[in-house]
Amino acid sequence: MNKKINKSLILSSILCLLPMIFCMFIYNKLPDKIPIHFNINGSIDSYGSKLFVCIILHLILCILNLITNIGINNDPNKKNHNKIIKNLICFLLPIMSLIFIPTSILISLGIRLNISLIAPIFVSIIFILIGNYLPKCRQNYTMGIRLPWTLNDEKNWKKTHRLAGLLFVISGILTIIMTIVFNPLSYYILITSLILTSIVTALYSFIIYKKQKNT
């Protein structure tokens, strides 16, 4: 098991650092300031130095990846982890590093990329993937809808995750469609979708808890 954990951690760390190679090749061609944040319209509203983006940001993501992997792999109930969701979570930061750092670099070089389209669609795809496997996720302390009622009752956990899985998939698909059709509103659509999914799932879980308590 430790060998598997080490392989996953090593691979994900390498992927976090991989864009650094690309940055080093073109470092001298980069402007002094590189966009690191975009507003809801996809316009740049914050910059970072090329030293920060090309080196420091990679190291930050690598450290966060290390913390994520350690947390998941030291869950007392890790035997209940769904392997697909576990891999998605463990490799989420590396994937973000591979997509968004090069995107910022290319934008800084004058290449037109629609970040207000890329980011919501990326998150929506993650929603859909997680939603497909949430119903198969058993009780644990690091993945899934971890509420007092779901962690205390296996039936509540199962019912909540069936609904959550369905809502995640629906939210992901609707967000992709709405983002393509109403691109300037993509961030509003994404945030609204996430909030509604969270609220409905939590309320559903609580209602199940109250019904079981009153019977």
PANU-522437 format. One line per field, with one value per atom (N, C-alpha, C): residue number from 1; residue in one letter; x, y, z. Coordinates in nm, 4 decimals. Layout:
N
n	c(NUM_...)
res	c(a_...)
xx	c(X_...)
yy	c(Y_...)
zz	c(Z_...)
//
This chain:
215
n	c(1_1_1_2_2_2_3_3_3_4_4_4_5_5_5_6_6_6_7_7_7_8_8_8_9_9_9_10_10_10_11_11_11_12_12_12_13_13_13_14_14_14_15_15_15_16_16_16_17_17_17_18_18_18_19_19_19_20_20_20_21_21_21_22_22_22_23_23_23_24_24_24_25_25_25_26_26_26_27_27_27_28_28_28_29_29_29_30_30_30_31_31_31_32_32_32_33_33_33_34_34_34_35_35_35_36_36_36_37_37_37_38_38_38_39_39_39_40_40_40_41_41_41_42_42_42_43_43_43_44_44_44_45_45_45_46_46_46_47_47_47_48_48_48_49_49_49_50_50_50_51_51_51_52_52_52_53_53_53_54_54_54_55_55_55_56_56_56_57_57_57_58_58_58_59_59_59_60_60_60_61_61_61_62_62_62_63_63_63_64_64_64_65_65_65_66_66_66_67_67_67_68_68_68_69_69_69_70_70_70_71_71_71_72_72_72_73_73_73_74_74_74_75_75_75_76_76_76_77_77_77_78_78_78_79_79_79_80_80_80_81_81_81_82_82_82_83_83_83_84_84_84_85_85_85_86_86_86_87_87_87_88_88_88_89_89_89_90_90_90_91_91_91_92_92_92_93_93_93_94_94_94_95_95_95_96_96_96_97_97_97_98_98_98_99_99_99_100_100_100_101_101_101_102_102_102_103_103_103_104_104_104_105_105_105_106_106_106_107_107_107_108_108_108_109_109_109_110_110_110_111_111_111_112_112_112_113_113_113_114_114_114_115_115_115_116_116_116_117_117_117_118_118_118_119_119_119_120_120_120_121_121_121_122_122_122_123_123_123_124_124_124_125_125_125_126_126_126_127_127_127_128_128_128_129_129_129_130_130_130_131_131_131_132_132_132_133_133_133_134_134_134_135_135_135_136_136_136_137_137_137_138_138_138_139_139_139_140_140_140_141_141_141_142_142_142_143_143_143_144_144_144_145_145_145_146_146_146_147_147_147_148_148_148_149_149_149_150_150_150_151_151_151_152_152_152_153_153_153_154_154_154_155_155_155_156_156_156_157_157_157_158_158_158_159_159_159_160_160_160_161_161_161_162_162_162_163_163_163_164_164_164_165_165_165_166_166_166_167_167_167_168_168_168_169_169_169_170_170_170_171_171_171_172_172_172_173_173_173_174_174_174_175_175_175_176_176_176_177_177_177_178_178_178_179_179_179_180_180_180_181_181_181_182_182_182_183_183_183_184_184_184_185_185_185_186_186_186_187_187_187_188_188_188_189_189_189_190_190_190_191_191_191_192_192_192_193_193_193_194_194_194_195_195_195_196_196_196_197_197_197_198_198_198_199_199_199_200_200_200_201_201_201_202_202_202_203_203_203_204_204_204_205_205_205_206_206_206_207_207_207_208_208_208_209_209_209_210_210_210_211_211_211_212_212_212_213_213_213_214_214_214_215_215_215)
res	c(m_m_m_n_n_n_k_k_k_k_k_k_i_i_i_n_n_n_k_k_k_s_s_s_l_l_l_i_i_i_l_l_l_s_s_s_s_s_s_i_i_i_l_l_l_c_c_c_l_l_l_l_l_l_p_p_p_m_m_m_i_i_i_f_f_f_c_c_c_m_m_m_f_f_f_i_i_i_y_y_y_n_n_n_k_k_k_l_l_l_p_p_p_d_d_d_k_k_k_i_i_i_p_p_p_i_i_i_h_h_h_f_f_f_n_n_n_i_i_i_n_n_n_g_g_g_s_s_s_i_i_i_d_d_d_s_s_s_y_y_y_g_g_g_s_s_s_k_k_k_l_l_l_f_f_f_v_v_v_c_c_c_i_i_i_i_i_i_l_l_l_h_h_h_l_l_l_i_i_i_l_l_l_c_c_c_i_i_i_l_l_l_n_n_n_l_l_l_i_i_i_t_t_t_n_n_n_i_i_i_g_g_g_i_i_i_n_n_n_n_n_n_d_d_d_p_p_p_n_n_n_k_k_k_k_k_k_n_n_n_h_h_h_n_n_n_k_k_k_i_i_i_i_i_i_k_k_k_n_n_n_l_l_l_i_i_i_c_c_c_f_f_f_l_l_l_l_l_l_p_p_p_i_i_i_m_m_m_s_s_s_l_l_l_i_i_i_f_f_f_i_i_i_p_p_p_t_t_t_s_s_s_i_i_i_l_l_l_i_i_i_s_s_s_l_l_l_g_g_g_i_i_i_r_r_r_l_l_l_n_n_n_i_i_i_s_s_s_l_l_l_i_i_i_a_a_a_p_p_p_i_i_i_f_f_f_v_v_v_s_s_s_i_i_i_i_i_i_f_f_f_i_i_i_l_l_l_i_i_i_g_g_g_n_n_n_y_y_y_l_l_l_p_p_p_k_k_k_c_c_c_r_r_r_q_q_q_n_n_n_y_y_y_t_t_t_m_m_m_g_g_g_i_i_i_r_r_r_l_l_l_p_p_p_w_w_w_t_t_t_l_l_l_n_n_n_d_d_d_e_e_e_k_k_k_n_n_n_w_w_w_k_k_k_k_k_k_t_t_t_h_h_h_r_r_r_l_l_l_a_a_a_g_g_g_l_l_l_l_l_l_f_f_f_v_v_v_i_i_i_s_s_s_g_g_g_i_i_i_l_l_l_t_t_t_i_i_i_i_i_i_m_m_m_t_t_t_i_i_i_v_v_v_f_f_f_n_n_n_p_p_p_l_l_l_s_s_s_y_y_y_y_y_y_i_i_i_l_l_l_i_i_i_t_t_t_s_s_s_l_l_l_i_i_i_l_l_l_t_t_t_s_s_s_i_i_i_v_v_v_t_t_t_a_a_a_l_l_l_y_y_y_s_s_s_f_f_f_i_i_i_i_i_i_y_y_y_k_k_k_k_k_k_q_q_q_k_k_k_n_n_n_t_t_t)
xx	c(0.0829_0.0000_0.0862_0.1933_0.2810_0.3471_0.3800_0.4401_0.3426_0.2130_0.1103_0.0927_0.0924_0.0775_0.1947_0.3160_0.4351_0.4341_0.3903_0.3845_0.2871_0.1712_0.0694_0.1214_0.1851_0.2368_0.3487_0.4378_0.5500_0.4995_0.4070_0.3546_0.2799_0.1932_0.1158_0.2074_0.3137_0.4089_0.4841_0.5228_0.5919_0.5023_0.3737_0.2791_0.2583_0.2591_0.2476_0.3644_0.4821_0.6034_0.6332_0.5630_0.5927_0.5860_0.4837_0.4799_0.6007_0.6748_0.7934_0.8973_0.9017_0.9967_0.9629_0.8330_0.7859_0.8209_0.8003_0.8294_0.9781_1.0634_1.2066_1.2554_1.1948_1.2347_1.2047_1.0965_1.0554_1.0679_1.1391_1.1462_1.1905_1.2936_1.3467_1.2511_1.1554_1.0591_0.9352_0.9229_0.8032_0.8097_0.6935_0.6901_0.7156_0.7455_0.7748_0.6529_0.5336_0.4100_0.3251_0.2745_0.1933_0.0576_-0.0516_-0.1852_-0.2022_-0.2543_-0.2767_-0.4218_-0.5025_-0.6430_-0.7260_-0.8483_-0.9385_-1.0736_-1.1402_-1.2711_-1.3793_-1.5050_-1.6145_-1.6337_-1.5773_-1.5877_-1.4685_-1.3759_-1.2579_-1.1467_-1.1634_-1.0604_-0.9591_-0.8343_-0.7282_-0.7480_-0.7460_-0.7573_-0.6461_-0.5518_-0.4377_-0.3183_-0.1998_-0.0777_0.0201_0.1097_0.2190_0.3490_0.4591_0.5887_0.6131_0.6992_0.7259_0.8016_0.8750_0.9409_0.8356_0.7311_0.6236_0.5505_0.5098_0.4307_0.5130_0.6376_0.7197_0.7825_0.7988_0.8662_0.7852_0.7595_0.6965_0.5579_0.4766_0.3410_0.3430_0.4377_0.4506_0.4815_0.5703_0.6082_0.4897_0.4100_0.2906_0.1926_0.1678_0.0766_0.1299_0.2605_0.3224_0.3048_0.3201_0.3015_0.1559_0.0624_-0.0802_-0.1159_-0.0541_-0.0753_-0.0260_0.0874_0.1433_0.0471_-0.0059_-0.1002_-0.2268_-0.2779_-0.3988_-0.3779_-0.2669_-0.2379_-0.2206_-0.1501_-0.1283_-0.2617_-0.3470_-0.4767_-0.5634_-0.5730_-0.6574_-0.6030_-0.4732_-0.4135_-0.4009_-0.4341_-0.4316_-0.5709_-0.6721_-0.8100_-0.8295_-0.8797_-0.9025_-0.9953_-1.0824_-1.1752_-1.1360_-1.0081_-0.9642_-0.9991_-1.0283_-1.0696_-1.2035_-1.2797_-1.4094_-1.3998_-1.2811_-1.2641_-1.2992_-1.3696_-1.3900_-1.2620_-1.2042_-1.0731_-1.0764_-1.1872_-1.1967_-1.1997_-1.2847_-1.2937_-1.1615_-1.1014_-0.9727_-0.8683_-0.8615_-0.7645_-0.7964_-0.9259_-0.9656_-0.9188_-0.9375_-0.8978_-0.7455_-0.6780_-0.5322_-0.4646_-0.5292_-0.4671_-0.5332_-0.6228_-0.6909_-0.5927_-0.5101_-0.4128_-0.3109_-0.2575_-0.1674_-0.2337_-0.3601_-0.4318_-0.4511_-0.4860_-0.5007_-0.3692_-0.2609_-0.1288_-0.0976_-0.1315_-0.1036_-0.1890_-0.3082_-0.3995_-0.3858_-0.3930_-0.4088_-0.2782_-0.1679_-0.0411_0.0027_0.0035_0.0350_-0.0623_-0.1912_-0.2899_-0.2512_-0.2142_-0.1719_-0.0456_0.0466_0.1707_0.1408_0.0566_0.0228_-0.0509_-0.1399_-0.2113_-0.1129_-0.0134_0.0869_0.1696_0.1767_0.2521_0.1655_0.0415_-0.0464_-0.1370_-0.1354_-0.2219_-0.3607_-0.4617_-0.5985_-0.6582_-0.6903_-0.7567_-0.8706_-0.9866_-1.1043_-1.1094_-1.0488_-1.0436_-1.1820_-1.2732_-1.4090_-1.4879_-1.4352_-1.4951_-1.4224_-1.2889_-1.2062_-1.2316_-1.2287_-1.2391_-1.3728_-1.4876_-1.6159_-1.6367_-1.5922_-1.6088_-1.5210_-1.3988_-1.3101_-1.3746_-1.4254_-1.4893_-1.6137_-1.6894_-1.8117_-1.7799_-1.6731_-1.6314_-1.5948_-1.5264_-1.4938_-1.6225_-1.7216_-1.8523_-1.9138_-1.9140_-1.9773_-1.9055_-1.7742_-1.6967_-1.7213_-1.7160_-1.7401_-1.8833_-1.9790_-2.1190_-2.1462_-2.0742_-2.0920_-2.0492_-1.9533_-1.8981_-1.9340_-1.9982_-2.0380_-2.1272_-2.2281_-2.3151_-2.2401_-2.1212_-2.0435_-1.9467_-1.9446_-1.8525_-1.9119_-1.8384_-1.8863_-1.8378_-1.8924_-1.8618_-1.7121_-1.6631_-1.5238_-1.5151_-1.3952_-1.3815_-1.3200_-1.2844_-1.2160_-1.2830_-1.3725_-1.4349_-1.5863_-1.6589_-1.8033_-1.8728_-2.0032_-2.0851_-2.0746_-1.9791_-1.9470_-2.0224_-2.1465_-2.2300_-2.2479_-2.2844_-2.3022_-2.3985_-2.5037_-2.6077_-2.5626_-2.4833_-2.4366_-2.3280_-2.2432_-2.1357_-2.1877_-2.3053_-2.3611_-2.4539_-2.4968_-2.5952_-2.5647_-2.5442_-2.5052_-2.6161_-2.7430_-2.8543_-2.8644_-2.8470_-2.8484_-2.7358_-2.6195_-2.5034_-2.5359_-2.5907_-2.6189_-2.7227_-2.8327_-2.9388_-2.8895_-2.8156_-2.7631_-2.6684_-2.5854_-2.4862_-2.5485_-2.6598_-2.7319_-2.7847_-2.8481_-2.9016_-2.7876_-2.6829_-2.5703_-2.5062_-2.4916_-2.4333_-2.5153_-2.6478_-2.7381_-2.7298_-2.7311_-2.7265_-2.5935_-2.4853_-2.3542_-2.3487_-2.4000_-2.3996_-2.4870_-2.6097_-2.7021_-2.6400_-2.5818_-2.5200_-2.4057_-2.3240_-2.2113_-2.2561_-2.3547_-2.4040_-2.4700_-2.5562_-2.6235_-2.5237_-2.4207_-2.3216_-2.2433_-2.2087_-2.1376_-2.2236_-2.3505_-2.4418_-2.4615_-2.4891_-2.5149_-2.3906_-2.2736_-2.1484_-2.1233_-2.1510_-2.1320_-2.2317_-2.3547_-2.4598_-2.4488_-2.4243_-2.4182_-2.2801_-2.1787_-2.0400_-2.0085_-2.0534_-2.0198_-2.0725_-2.1751_-2.2349_-2.1848_-2.0799_-2.0356_-2.0018_-1.9338_-1.8952_-2.0177_-2.1124_-2.2366_-2.3108_-2.3151_-2.3838_-2.3161_-2.1832_-2.1067_-2.1270_-2.1139_-2.1276_-2.2696_-2.3686_-2.5090_-2.5369_-2.4852_-2.5035_-2.4427_-2.3235_-2.2545_-2.3291_-2.3741_-2.4466_-2.5780_-2.6550_-2.7841_-2.7665_-2.6672_-2.6401_-2.6059_-2.5230_-2.4818_-2.5995_-2.6818_-2.7959_-2.8996_-2.9351_-3.0365_-2.9889_-2.8640_-2.8085_-2.8092_-2.7657_-2.7609_-2.9017_-2.9963_-3.1348_-3.1960_-3.1700_-3.2221_-3.1691_-3.0399_-2.9787_-3.0386_-3.0615_-3.1180_-3.2616_-3.3388_-3.4780_-3.4831_-3.3944_-3.3872_-3.3562_-3.2617_-3.2233_-3.3418_-3.4171_-3.5306_-3.6417_-3.6641_-3.7682_-3.7294_-3.6036_-3.5575_-3.5623_-3.5347_-3.5344_-3.6757_-3.7742_-3.9121_-3.9894_-3.9264_-3.9957_-3.9592)
yy	c(-0.1210_0.0000_0.1257_0.1231_0.2390_0.2681_0.1614_0.1798_0.2482_0.2079_0.2686_0.4160_0.4434_0.5816_0.6652_0.6110_0.6832_0.7104_0.6122_0.6296_0.7402_0.7398_0.8417_0.9793_0.9892_1.1166_1.1675_1.0777_1.1161_1.1630_1.0859_1.1212_1.2540_1.2725_1.3965_1.5164_1.4962_1.6052_1.6427_1.5420_1.5678_1.6473_1.6087_1.6791_1.8238_1.8474_1.9841_2.0703_2.0094_2.0834_2.0852_2.0023_1.9870_2.1180_2.2025_2.3286_2.4183_2.3948_2.4735_2.4597_2.3407_2.3174_2.4080_2.4139_2.5017_2.6473_2.6856_2.8234_2.8562_2.7612_2.7850_2.8049_2.7333_2.7444_2.8834_2.9440_3.0733_3.1863_3.1622_3.2580_3.3972_3.4030_3.5326_3.6070_3.5360_3.5993_3.6504_3.6111_3.6477_3.7915_3.8583_3.9927_3.9836_4.0967_4.0971_4.0600_4.0936_4.0614_3.9654_3.8619_3.7587_3.7517_3.7444_3.7382_3.6132_3.6322_3.5178_3.5088_3.6114_3.6067_3.6839_3.6333_3.6937_3.7188_3.8278_3.8570_3.7754_3.7997_3.7183_3.7343_3.8413_3.8623_3.8051_3.7444_3.6873_3.7876_3.9092_4.0125_3.9980_4.0304_4.0188_4.1242_4.0819_4.1787_4.1647_4.0742_4.0606_3.9975_4.0484_3.9993_3.9477_3.8615_3.8152_3.8255_3.8317_3.8368_3.7050_3.7089_3.5835_3.4838_3.5350_3.4452_3.3708_3.4434_3.3811_3.2752_3.3108_3.2200_3.1002_3.1235_3.0168_2.9231_2.9698_2.8853_2.8725_2.9853_2.9818_2.9189_2.9552_2.9014_2.7496_2.6978_2.5524_2.4847_2.5482_2.4910_2.4937_2.6018_2.6104_2.4988_2.4788_2.3722_2.2350_2.2192_2.0907_2.0631_2.1649_2.1496_2.1182_2.1900_2.1628_2.0215_1.9779_1.8412_1.7395_1.7682_1.6812_1.6711_1.7858_1.7886_1.7096_1.7283_1.6571_1.5068_1.4630_1.3193_1.2593_1.3303_1.2806_1.2696_1.3718_1.3703_1.2539_1.2323_1.1249_0.9880_0.9723_0.8406_0.8052_0.9020_0.8733_0.8785_0.8698_0.8598_0.7243_0.7202_0.5925_0.4989_0.5571_0.4765_0.4748_0.4819_0.4910_0.3666_0.2566_0.1349_0.1558_0.2563_0.2859_0.3856_0.4337_0.5322_0.4728_0.5516_0.5139_0.5510_0.4556_0.4773_0.5884_0.5955_0.6980_0.8376_0.8574_0.9879_1.0214_0.9208_0.9430_0.9923_0.9295_0.9717_1.1106_1.1405_1.2736_1.3812_1.3553_1.4526_1.4638_1.3488_1.3482_1.4148_1.4065_1.4618_1.5908_1.6473_1.7710_1.8883_1.9059_2.0148_2.0004_1.8792_1.8631_1.8985_1.8577_1.8889_2.0399_2.1057_2.2513_2.3187_2.2653_2.3198_2.3061_2.1909_2.1645_2.2493_2.2885_2.3645_2.5152_2.5601_2.7031_2.7819_2.7206_2.7942_2.8189_2.7159_2.7432_2.8418_2.8350_2.9292_3.0733_3.0988_3.2327_3.2758_3.1818_3.2120_3.2523_3.1755_3.2034_3.3361_3.3650_3.4928_3.6088_3.5904_3.6956_3.7204_3.6211_3.6349_3.6895_3.7252_3.7872_3.6915_3.5644_3.4658_3.4735_3.4859_3.5015_3.3670_3.3568_3.2378_3.2854_3.2235_3.2651_3.1910_3.2517_3.1882_3.1763_3.2692_3.2637_3.1468_3.0858_2.9652_2.8404_2.8493_2.7344_2.6909_2.7875_2.7544_2.6908_2.7514_2.6898_2.5519_2.5351_2.4049_2.2997_2.3390_2.2480_2.2023_2.2987_2.2658_2.1801_2.2115_2.1351_1.9895_1.9672_1.8296_1.7540_1.8220_1.7616_1.7273_1.8183_1.7928_1.6643_1.6528_1.5373_1.4076_1.4107_1.2908_1.2499_1.3471_1.3176_1.2686_1.3348_1.2958_1.1534_1.1054_0.9685_0.8652_0.9030_0.8045_0.8304_0.9448_0.9738_0.8658_0.8145_0.7118_0.5840_0.5631_0.4430_0.4664_0.5895_0.6251_0.5856_0.5059_0.4639_0.5597_0.5459_0.6381_0.6483_0.7738_0.8010_0.9452_0.9886_1.1204_1.2266_1.1919_1.2890_1.3118_1.2229_1.2377_1.2237_1.2989_1.2870_1.3974_1.3787_1.4759_1.4429_1.5067_1.4717_1.5637_1.5242_1.5958_1.5084_1.5668_1.4856_1.3700_1.3938_1.2935_1.1843_1.2191_1.1167_1.0296_1.0927_1.0177_0.9267_0.9605_0.8832_0.7713_0.7768_0.6788_0.6373_0.5099_0.4603_0.4798_0.4604_0.4783_0.6242_0.7139_0.8568_0.8903_0.8346_0.8551_0.8101_0.6900_0.6349_0.7183_0.7524_0.8300_0.9692_1.0317_1.1661_1.1650_1.0628_1.0578_1.0196_0.9475_0.9208_1.0518_1.1318_1.2605_1.3542_1.3606_1.4497_1.4148_1.2849_1.2414_1.2894_1.2733_1.3176_1.4693_1.5445_1.6907_1.7407_1.6742_1.7129_1.6951_1.5828_1.5568_1.6590_1.6815_1.7785_1.9178_1.9563_2.0885_2.1047_2.0004_2.0060_2.0234_1.9432_1.9493_2.0853_2.1301_2.2589_2.3747_2.3680_2.4756_2.4826_2.3660_2.3648_2.4280_2.3864_2.4399_2.5899_2.6319_2.7729_2.8581_2.8017_2.8749_2.9020_2.8029_2.8192_2.9202_2.9146_3.0030_3.1438_3.1517_3.2817_3.3004_3.3032_3.3060_3.4145_3.5393_3.6427_3.6132_3.5283_3.4966_3.3634_3.3077_3.1722_3.1545_3.2519_3.2386_3.2446_3.3316_3.3390_3.2055_3.1493_3.0210_2.9114_2.9087_2.8063_2.8182_2.9381_2.9593_2.9290_2.9756_2.9486_2.7993_2.7295_2.5847_2.5132_2.5539_2.4914_2.5168_2.6408_2.6760_2.5992_2.5968_2.5274_2.3780_2.3184_2.1752_2.1452_2.2290_2.2095_2.2236_2.3272_2.3533_2.2413_2.2030_2.0986_1.9667_1.9320_1.8066_1.8060_1.9168_1.9266_1.9204_1.9903_1.9887_1.8497_1.7836_1.6484_1.5534_1.5641_1.4798_1.5074_1.6347_1.6723_1.6239_1.6327_1.5854_1.4352_1.3605_1.2152_1.1889_1.2652_1.2502_1.2744_1.3835_1.4181_1.3143_1.2623_1.1585_1.0322_0.9939_0.8730_0.8928_1.0142_1.0440_1.0397_1.0790_1.0859_0.9547_0.8543_0.7265_0.6295)
zz	c(0.0000_0.0000_0.0000_0.0807_0.0874_-0.0461_-0.1202_-0.2516_-0.3456_-0.3386_-0.4233_-0.3882_-0.2567_-0.2113_-0.2601_-0.2469_-0.2889_-0.4380_-0.5172_-0.6619_-0.6982_-0.6337_-0.6597_-0.6211_-0.5069_-0.4591_-0.5488_-0.5886_-0.6755_-0.8115_-0.8706_-1.0025_-0.9993_-0.8991_-0.8898_-0.8653_-0.7877_-0.7622_-0.8888_-0.9666_-1.0939_-1.1883_-1.1936_-1.2804_-1.2359_-1.1037_-1.0524_-1.0993_-1.1070_-1.1408_-1.2904_-1.3668_-1.5094_-1.5885_-1.5677_-1.6438_-1.6193_-1.5101_-1.4807_-1.5920_-1.6527_-1.7629_-1.8806_-1.9133_-2.0203_-1.9894_-1.8623_-1.8206_-1.8356_-1.8016_-1.8074_-1.9511_-2.0446_-2.1852_-2.2421_-2.1943_-2.2510_-2.1491_-2.0402_-1.9291_-1.9762_-2.0600_-2.1047_-2.1980_-2.2561_-2.3472_-2.2734_-2.1480_-2.0716_-2.0223_-2.0137_-1.9541_-1.8041_-1.7426_-1.5986_-1.5154_-1.5657_-1.4945_-1.5768_-1.5080_-1.5735_-1.5039_-1.5788_-1.5160_-1.4306_-1.3097_-1.2209_-1.1736_-1.2060_-1.1658_-1.2666_-1.2878_-1.3858_-1.3201_-1.3599_-1.3033_-1.3732_-1.3375_-1.3903_-1.5406_-1.5959_-1.7400_-1.8161_-1.7414_-1.8042_-1.8246_-1.7687_-1.7803_-1.6672_-1.6947_-1.5947_-1.4861_-1.3601_-1.2511_-1.1481_-1.1755_-1.0844_-1.1590_-1.1272_-1.1907_-1.0862_-1.1297_-1.0458_-1.1231_-1.0524_-1.1213_-1.1924_-1.2937_-1.3649_-1.2760_-1.1781_-1.0819_-1.0009_-0.9570_-0.8784_-0.9605_-1.0831_-1.1668_-1.2123_-1.2495_-1.3085_-1.2066_-1.0829_-0.9833_-0.8542_-0.7891_-0.6562_-0.6609_-0.7612_-0.7723_-0.7881_-0.8646_-0.8806_-0.7471_-0.6691_-0.5393_-0.4423_-0.4470_-0.3622_-0.3957_-0.5251_-0.5682_-0.5296_-0.5374_-0.5006_-0.3519_-0.2687_-0.1235_-0.0908_-0.1553_-0.1346_-0.1793_-0.2879_-0.3363_-0.2336_-0.1724_-0.0686_0.0497_0.0939_0.2072_0.1734_0.0506_0.0072_0.0085_-0.0479_-0.0537_0.0853_0.1720_0.3086_0.3830_0.3670_0.4339_0.3901_0.2588_0.2060_0.2431_0.2343_0.2587_0.4066_0.4933_0.6371_0.6986_0.6144_0.6605_0.7285_0.8534_0.9223_0.8446_0.7608_0.6803_0.5324_0.5052_0.3657_0.2845_0.3522_0.2816_0.2109_0.2551_0.1941_0.0787_0.0509_-0.0564_-0.1917_-0.2718_-0.4109_-0.4866_-0.5567_-0.6194_-0.7233_-0.7991_-0.9034_-0.8419_-0.7404_-0.6754_-0.6061_-0.5442_-0.4772_-0.5764_-0.6929_-0.7946_-0.8480_-0.8631_-0.9093_-0.8119_-0.6833_-0.5812_-0.5740_-0.5765_-0.5653_-0.6852_-0.8022_-0.9225_-0.9703_-0.8875_-0.9269_-0.9360_-0.8350_-0.8360_-0.9496_-0.9731_-1.0878_-1.2209_-1.2376_-1.3615_-1.3750_-1.2633_-1.2659_-1.3015_-1.2482_-1.2797_-1.4280_-1.4845_-1.6263_-1.7195_-1.6737_-1.7599_-1.7400_-1.6143_-1.5897_-1.5891_-1.5461_-1.5508_-1.6957_-1.7824_-1.9232_-1.9880_-1.9465_-2.0006_-1.9669_-1.8403_-1.7994_-1.8738_-1.8923_-1.9635_-2.1075_-2.1746_-2.3145_-2.3284_-2.2335_-2.2363_-2.2197_-2.1327_-2.1117_-2.2373_-2.3254_-2.4509_-2.5635_-2.5302_-2.6290_-2.7039_-2.6640_-2.7288_-2.6661_-2.7490_-2.6985_-2.6562_-2.5301_-2.4755_-2.3866_-2.4022_-2.3261_-2.1926_-2.0905_-1.9587_-1.8961_-1.9314_-1.8762_-1.9342_-2.0379_-2.0960_-2.0468_-2.0407_-2.0023_-1.8583_-1.7643_-1.6211_-1.5835_-1.6213_-1.5842_-1.6464_-1.7709_-1.8364_-1.7681_-1.7292_-1.6565_-1.5256_-1.4487_-1.3202_-1.3428_-1.4477_-1.4773_-1.5104_-1.5829_-1.6155_-1.4878_-1.3956_-1.2658_-1.1918_-1.1958_-1.1338_-1.1886_-1.3197_-1.3846_-1.3464_-1.3467_-1.3118_-1.1662_-1.0765_-0.9348_-0.9142_-0.9810_-0.9676_-1.0089_-1.1084_-1.1552_-1.0521_-0.9667_-0.8736_-0.7268_-0.6979_-0.5596_-0.4987_-0.5737_-0.5152_-0.4743_-0.5305_-0.4982_-0.3825_-0.3330_-0.2253_-0.0899_-0.0136_0.1177_0.2265_0.3472_0.4560_0.4832_0.4877_0.5211_0.5703_0.6095_0.6708_0.5797_0.4571_0.3714_0.2362_0.1928_0.0618_0.0742_-0.0065_-0.0074_0.0710_0.0957_0.1690_0.3172_0.3833_0.5218_0.6182_0.6472_0.7430_0.8669_0.9809_1.1021_1.0805_0.9996_0.9800_0.8838_0.7841_0.6899_0.7533_0.8344_0.8986_1.0094_1.0623_1.1740_1.1286_1.0030_0.9567_0.8127_0.7920_0.6598_0.5568_0.5970_0.5041_0.4587_0.5535_0.5217_0.4237_0.4502_0.3612_0.2185_0.2054_0.0730_-0.0029_0.0660_0.0000_-0.0388_0.0517_0.0250_-0.0943_-0.1021_-0.2106_-0.3448_-0.3408_-0.4665_-0.5240_-0.4362_-0.4811_-0.5223_-0.4401_-0.4693_-0.6030_-0.6294_-0.7564_-0.8743_-0.8640_-0.9707_-0.9899_-0.8787_-0.8867_-0.9419_-0.9063_-0.9585_-1.1100_-1.1581_-1.3025_-1.3750_-1.3227_-1.3844_-1.3834_-1.2698_-1.2580_-1.3571_-1.3688_-1.4613_-1.6052_-1.6454_-1.7840_-1.8118_-1.7199_-1.7384_-1.7422_-1.6570_-1.6535_-1.7842_-1.8397_-1.9683_-2.0774_-2.0829_-2.1855_-2.1674_-2.0427_-2.0155_-2.0356_-2.0060_-2.0255_-2.1730_-2.2563_-2.4006_-2.4573_-2.4078_-2.4596_-2.4017_-2.2692_-2.2009_-2.1390_-2.2211_-2.1740_-2.0716_-2.0880_-1.9889_-1.8484_-1.8399_-1.7102_-1.6538_-1.7135_-1.6791_-1.5312_-1.4706_-1.3302_-1.2387_-1.2715_-1.1937_-1.1996_-1.3191_-1.3393_-1.2582_-1.2617_-1.1903_-1.0392_-0.9871_-0.8424_-0.7956_-0.8720_-0.8371_-0.8357_-0.9349_-0.9452_-0.8252_-0.7862_-0.6731_-0.5425_-0.5226_-0.3996_-0.3892_-0.4978_-0.4969_-0.4726_-0.5386_-0.5198_-0.3745_-0.3136_-0.1741_-0.0789_-0.1010_-0.0127_-0.0214_-0.1435_-0.1628_-0.1031_-0.1244_-0.0709_0.0814_0.1421_0.2885_0.3482_0.2871_0.3359_0.3250_0.2136_0.1926_0.2998_0.3264_0.4287_0.5664_0.5964_0.7266_0.7407_0.6330_0.6345_0.6605_0.5976_0.6213_0.7686_0.8230_0.9630_1.0580_1.0308_1.1165_1.1082_0.9872_0.9707_1.0469_1.0379_1.1064_1.2580_1.3019_1.4452_1.5022_1.4190_1.4671_1.4526_1.3908_1.3736_1.4855)
//
